[in-house]
Amino acid sequence: MPKFLSSIIDALRSLPLWAGGLLVFFLGLIIWLLRLRTRDLRRARAVSPNLMIAPLTSLSRQQFDMLLTQAFRQRGYVIGEIATGQRSAQGTADLVLRKSGEYFLVHSKAWRVALVEVTAVRELDHAMRAQRAAGGFVVTSGSFTREAMGFASGRKIQLIDGRTLREMLNDTAGMPTGVPSVVSLGPTTMSKQA
């Protein structure tokens, strides 16, 4: 038996019974916590790679807006202002885009909502008509109800759910924004300062 191991065993034997029990309890607690962590890591690796992205709902509103701006700029949109120079009174236009001389409105106030109702899509439709926008986008990290999808159908409104949004952000990863951007690296995820 190695010398250091025998000295550890001798030190443990010299401890009072209560101290030895306390030591065994803490060692058991540490082993239990390590097993929980290992189980969580295994579960995280089991998730498909395109979903391995930092939770969008953990970003601040400003960080989310900057990432969204970056994604639309990468697709040829110019970030503009509503013709009046102010946001809509109801706050339905969170972002205004221009492309080929036309205005597009982006509604993202429900970006942390798991299931976006038809109300958000109706608000955007109303704002688009009031601002004479050529089209619009409703963006969420979750998904949309059937009613919301039905209402958007046949209108110039594109619904961007969490999966599509993650793909958009992965496409633009690495573009300088000044806020943490999320980069998918397969089985692990890392946040980097762009």
Order of alpha helices (4+ residues) and beta strands (2+ residues): alpha-alpha-alpha-beta-beta-beta-beta-alpha-beta-beta-alpha-beta-alpha-beta-beta
